[in-house]
Amino acid sequence: MSLNILVAIVAGAIIFYKFLTWNYSYWKKRGIKGPKPKIIFGNFSNPMQLKCHMSYELQEIYESYKRTENIVGVYEMRRPRLLVTSAELVHRIFVNDFKHFHDNEMPATIKSVFPVTEKVCATMLQFIEKQMKMGPKDGINASDLALRFSSEVVTDCVLGVNANSFSDQPLEAMNKINNLFDQSFSFLLPILLSNFLPSLRKFLKVRFLNQDSEQYFADLISKAIDLRKSSRGEDVNESRIDFLDYLLRLQEKKNLSSSRLIAYTMSFLIDGFETTGSTMAHCLLFLGRDAERQQQLRNEIEEKLGPSNDFDIINSLPYLDACIHETLRLFPPAFVSNKICTEPIAYINKNSHSLNIEKGDIVVLPLHAIMSDEDYYNNPDAFQPERFLEENGGLKKYKDMGVYYGFGDGPRTCLGMRFALAQMKTGLVNIVRRFRINVNPKTRVDNKFDTNYMLTRLDGGIWLEFENLK
């Protein structure tokens, strides 16, 4: 090999190395501390290898810096981000950045569709009975069960469509829901490229939902809206006061475009599918692991509700509420929240130095890391719903501390999550008072997250066994 060729190779290697690492001095130049990034991948492991769920890496950085810094600089591949390591500051960012939205009609709307939930619960119980008779070796897939429940409730309440989720031939929606958060290579590639070369974001469309599933639901929503608009005024539709009717009235009141209406409905659907299904499945998991707490919840249901399905009583059961919030703490649907700074702002770091957040900076809020912090939660890895009971300070205690983010934070209330909370409570009540829940040996005993899933769910799945109480 000639000297000229060797020099060219070495020079090319040096230039390529500089290209890969030049951006890694970004935070140092701005006087912001942070962990040393690795070439190409930054501060997070190779997402294509799926060796570790990102929430664990965020938690490790959070724990390393929470005593010394309020904000640290990190890199997602070559893209710089700010990670907030102060729970107080996370709370401030949430509260100050969210615009609040009030609408007094919403609670009545949730209650008005409650009969749909009752009907779906009855079908779900029949489905469990049928599965029990079949005697599956691995038990019943709780994630599948809960997703069938949430998809049936949401598609009916929001779109007026029967998904037939518990039948042998469910609507195509079931498959599309399962694929919403698919992390295939084609799905991840635009995200990886945009993080490696941030300038490509101008040309690449980065998605957070599977494109095929997203388009399916957009079309389904559009058809449902057109059908409802064309038939409004007929007696059958005047009697159906559901969320689609509410959104159509909101469109008229606020002069919303059709695309904005579809976007609102899509957000509502996704919150309903994922929050209800995931939280129900994981709550059943924790109750199945803990016979004593399961019985405590059953006693509360029997004493305060009896055999009825009173909407107001179901939504005011304190131990049920505590079980759900503890489940959301351990398996939050959103383990992290990213905010883009729209106006420059300064915060004081722990070293008393002013830290300037510039317009366009991405601020990462590590929600799961804060809700797993032993400084705020005693024995944080354990399922202890009692911590959320009123006699122990209740949910208000942790929200006032700025360390609970099961449903986010701030003055804006997510309508989809409020709806999801009402549905999952009803589903859990009907299951717990009808069946004794046990965990099948196929289910892992720890709470390890599935690295193949964008959100948080138990690795290996949730497999449960049900036993009739009567």
Solvent accessible surface area in square Angstrom, and as a share of the most:
residue,aa,sasa,rsa
1,M,169,0.75
2,S,59,0.38
3,L,132,0.66
4,N,123,0.63
5,I,93,0.47
6,L,88,0.44
7,V,85,0.49
8,A,63,0.49
9,I,92,0.47
10,V,74,0.43
11,A,42,0.33
12,G,36,0.34
13,A,59,0.46
14,I,94,0.48
15,I,121,0.61
16,F,116,0.48
17,Y,112,0.43
18,K,121,0.51
19,F,71,0.30
20,L,10,0.05
21,T,26,0.15
22,W,151,0.53
23,N,16,0.08
24,Y,31,0.12
25,S,39,0.25
26,Y,70,0.26
27,W,8,0.03
28,K,169,0.71
29,K,164,0.70
30,R,60,0.22
31,G,67,0.65
32,I,12,0.06
33,K,124,0.52
34,G,31,0.30
35,P,30,0.19
36,K,185,0.78
37,P,25,0.15
38,K,149,0.63
39,I,74,0.38
40,I,60,0.30
41,F,62,0.26
42,G,1,0.01
43,N,23,0.12
44,F,18,0.08
45,S,45,0.29
46,N,26,0.13
47,P,44,0.28
48,M,73,0.33
49,Q,97,0.43
50,L,53,0.26
51,K,151,0.64
52,C,50,0.30
53,H,8,0.04
54,M,58,0.26
55,S,2,0.02
56,Y,72,0.27
57,E,26,0.12
58,L,3,0.02
59,Q,38,0.17
60,E,121,0.54
61,I,16,0.08
62,Y,1,0.00
63,E,69,0.31
64,S,74,0.48
65,Y,46,0.17
66,K,21,0.09
67,R,161,0.59
68,T,79,0.46
69,E,6,0.03
70,N,23,0.12
71,I,2,0.01
72,V,0,0.00
73,G,2,0.02
74,V,0,0.00
75,Y,6,0.02
76,E,34,0.15
77,M,18,0.08
78,R,4,0.02
79,R,33,0.12
80,P,29,0.18
81,R,20,0.07
82,L,0,0.00
83,L,0,0.00
84,V,0,0.00
85,T,3,0.02
86,S,15,0.09
87,A,5,0.04
88,E,125,0.56
89,L,9,0.04
90,V,0,0.00
91,H,50,0.22
92,R,109,0.40
93,I,9,0.05
94,F,5,0.02
95,V,57,0.33
96,N,102,0.52
97,D,84,0.44
98,F,48,0.20
99,K,161,0.68
100,H,106,0.47
101,F,78,0.32
102,H,139,0.62
103,D,31,0.16
104,N,145,0.74
105,E,104,0.47
106,M,1,0.00
107,P,69,0.44
108,A,69,0.53
109,T,11,0.07
110,I,11,0.06
111,K,93,0.39
112,S,54,0.35
113,V,6,0.03
114,F,16,0.06
115,P,82,0.52
116,V,23,0.13
117,T,0,0.00
118,E,62,0.28
119,K,115,0.49
120,V,4,0.02
121,C,1,0.01
122,A,52,0.40
123,T,56,0.32
124,M,0,0.00
125,L,18,0.09
126,Q,126,0.56
127,F,25,0.10
128,I,0,0.00
129,E,35,0.16
130,K,103,0.44
131,Q,38,0.17
132,M,49,0.22
133,K,173,0.73
134,M,133,0.60
135,G,53,0.51
136,P,55,0.35
137,K,187,0.79
138,D,49,0.26
139,G,8,0.08
140,I,12,0.06
141,N,48,0.25
142,A,0,0.00
143,S,45,0.29
144,D,45,0.23
145,L,0,0.00
146,A,0,0.00
147,L,27,0.13
148,R,46,0.17
149,F,0,0.00
150,S,0,0.00
151,S,0,0.00
152,E,16,0.07
153,V,0,0.00
154,V,1,0.01
155,T,0,0.00
156,D,12,0.06
157,C,0,0.00
158,V,0,0.00
159,L,7,0.03
160,G,37,0.36
161,V,37,0.22
162,N,87,0.45
163,A,0,0.00
164,N,69,0.35
165,S,0,0.00
166,F,23,0.09
167,S,49,0.32
168,D,127,0.66
169,Q,158,0.70
170,P,52,0.32
171,L,58,0.29
172,E,92,0.41
173,A,0,0.00
174,M,10,0.04
175,N,95,0.49
176,K,27,0.11
177,I,10,0.05
178,N,83,0.43
179,N,68,0.35
180,L,2,0.01
181,F,22,0.09
182,D,47,0.24
183,Q,36,0.16
184,S,44,0.29
185,F,119,0.49
186,S,86,0.56
187,F,18,0.08
188,L,14,0.07
189,L,64,0.32
190,P,32,0.20
191,I,29,0.15
192,L,21,0.10
193,L,68,0.34
194,S,0,0.00
195,N,3,0.02
196,F,39,0.16
197,L,55,0.27
198,P,43,0.27
199,S,70,0.45
200,L,51,0.25
201,R,88,0.32
202,K,171,0.72
203,F,165,0.69
204,L,57,0.28
205,K,148,0.63
206,V,29,0.17
207,R,55,0.20
208,F,130,0.54
209,L,24,0.12
210,N,29,0.15
211,Q,108,0.48
212,D,87,0.45
213,S,0,0.00
214,E,53,0.24
215,Q,99,0.44
216,Y,43,0.16
217,F,1,0.01
218,A,22,0.17
219,D,63,0.33
220,L,29,0.15
221,I,0,0.00
222,S,39,0.25
223,K,139,0.59
224,A,10,0.08
225,I,10,0.05
226,D,88,0.46
227,L,126,0.63
228,R,17,0.06
229,K,90,0.38
230,S,89,0.57
231,S,16,0.10
232,R,73,0.26
233,G,53,0.51
234,E,93,0.42
235,D,125,0.65
236,V,105,0.61
237,N,28,0.14
238,E,94,0.42
239,S,90,0.58
240,R,72,0.26
241,I,84,0.43
242,D,2,0.01
243,F,1,0.01
244,L,1,0.00
245,D,7,0.04
246,Y,15,0.06
247,L,10,0.05
248,L,1,0.01
249,R,121,0.44
250,L,18,0.09
251,Q,21,0.09
252,E,122,0.55
253,K,152,0.64
254,K,108,0.46
255,N,138,0.71
256,L,28,0.14
257,S,64,0.41
258,S,69,0.45
259,S,82,0.53
260,R,126,0.46
261,L,1,0.01
262,I,40,0.20
263,A,54,0.42
264,Y,89,0.34
265,T,0,0.00
266,M,20,0.09
267,S,59,0.38
268,F,13,0.05
269,L,1,0.00
270,I,27,0.14
271,D,26,0.13
272,G,0,0.00
273,F,3,0.01
274,E,24,0.11
275,T,3,0.01
276,T,1,0.00
277,G,4,0.04
278,S,15,0.09
279,T,2,0.01
280,M,0,0.00
281,A,1,0.01
282,H,4,0.02
283,C,0,0.00
284,L,0,0.00
285,L,0,0.00
286,F,6,0.02
287,L,0,0.00
288,G,12,0.12
289,R,83,0.30
290,D,32,0.16
291,A,79,0.61
292,E,141,0.63
293,R,59,0.21
294,Q,4,0.02
295,Q,71,0.32
296,Q,74,0.33
297,L,0,0.00
298,R,8,0.03
299,N,58,0.30
300,E,17,0.07
301,I,0,0.00
302,E,96,0.43
303,E,139,0.62
304,K,107,0.45
305,L,11,0.05
306,G,23,0.22
307,P,132,0.83
308,S,53,0.34
309,N,35,0.18
310,D,60,0.31
311,F,29,0.12
312,D,80,0.42
313,I,61,0.31
314,I,0,0.00
315,N,46,0.24
316,S,76,0.49
317,L,1,0.01
318,P,60,0.38
319,Y,6,0.02
320,L,0,0.00
321,D,41,0.21
322,A,2,0.01
323,C,0,0.00
324,I,0,0.00
325,H,9,0.04
326,E,0,0.00
327,T,1,0.00
328,L,0,0.00
329,R,1,0.00
330,L,12,0.06
331,F,2,0.01
332,P,0,0.00
333,P,10,0.06
334,A,50,0.38
335,F,16,0.07
336,V,32,0.18
337,S,24,0.15
338,N,82,0.42
339,K,37,0.16
340,I,112,0.57
341,C,17,0.10
342,T,100,0.58
343,E,131,0.59
344,P,102,0.64
345,I,76,0.39
346,A,55,0.42
347,Y,17,0.06
348,I,107,0.54
349,N,13,0.07
350,K,87,0.37
351,N,66,0.34
352,S,88,0.57
353,H,126,0.56
354,S,70,0.45
355,L,13,0.06
356,N,96,0.49
357,I,3,0.02
358,E,84,0.38
359,K,148,0.63
360,G,45,0.43
361,D,12,0.06
362,I,14,0.07
363,V,10,0.05
364,V,4,0.02
365,L,0,0.00
366,P,1,0.01
367,L,5,0.02
368,H,16,0.07
369,A,2,0.02
370,I,0,0.00
371,M,0,0.00
372,S,13,0.08
373,D,0,0.00
374,E,128,0.57
375,D,67,0.35
376,Y,67,0.26
377,Y,1,0.00
378,N,120,0.61
379,N,79,0.41
380,P,19,0.12
381,D,107,0.55
382,A,28,0.22
383,F,21,0.09
384,Q,45,0.20
385,P,0,0.00
386,E,47,0.21
387,R,21,0.08
388,F,12,0.05
389,L,20,0.10
390,E,155,0.69
391,E,137,0.61
392,N,71,0.36
393,G,34,0.33
394,G,7,0.06
395,L,46,0.23
396,K,144,0.61
397,K,86,0.36
398,Y,11,0.04
399,K,68,0.29
400,D,90,0.47
401,M,80,0.36
402,G,1,0.01
403,V,1,0.00
404,Y,4,0.02
405,Y,3,0.01
406,G,5,0.04
407,F,57,0.24
408,G,20,0.19
409,D,21,0.11
410,G,22,0.21
411,P,53,0.33
412,R,126,0.46
413,T,61,0.36
414,C,46,0.28
415,L,36,0.18
416,G,2,0.02
417,M,35,0.16
418,R,77,0.28
419,F,0,0.00
420,A,0,0.00
421,L,36,0.18
422,A,7,0.06
423,Q,3,0.01
424,M,0,0.00
425,K,7,0.03
426,T,0,0.00
427,G,0,0.00
428,L,0,0.00
429,V,0,0.00
430,N,10,0.05
431,I,0,0.00
432,V,0,0.00
433,R,43,0.16
434,R,88,0.32
435,F,0,0.00
436,R,96,0.35
437,I,1,0.01
438,N,60,0.31
439,V,42,0.24
440,N,5,0.03
441,P,126,0.79
442,K,101,0.43
443,T,7,0.04
444,R,77,0.28
445,V,140,0.80
446,D,65,0.34
447,N,39,0.20
448,K,84,0.36
449,F,4,0.02
450,D,13,0.07
451,T,25,0.15
452,N,87,0.44
453,Y,26,0.10
454,M,42,0.19
455,L,27,0.14
456,T,0,0.00
457,R,96,0.35
458,L,3,0.01
459,D,35,0.18
460,G,59,0.56
461,G,22,0.21
462,I,2,0.01
463,W,48,0.17
464,L,0,0.00
465,E,71,0.32
466,F,16,0.07
467,E,84,0.38
468,N,56,0.29
469,L,51,0.25
470,K,217,0.92
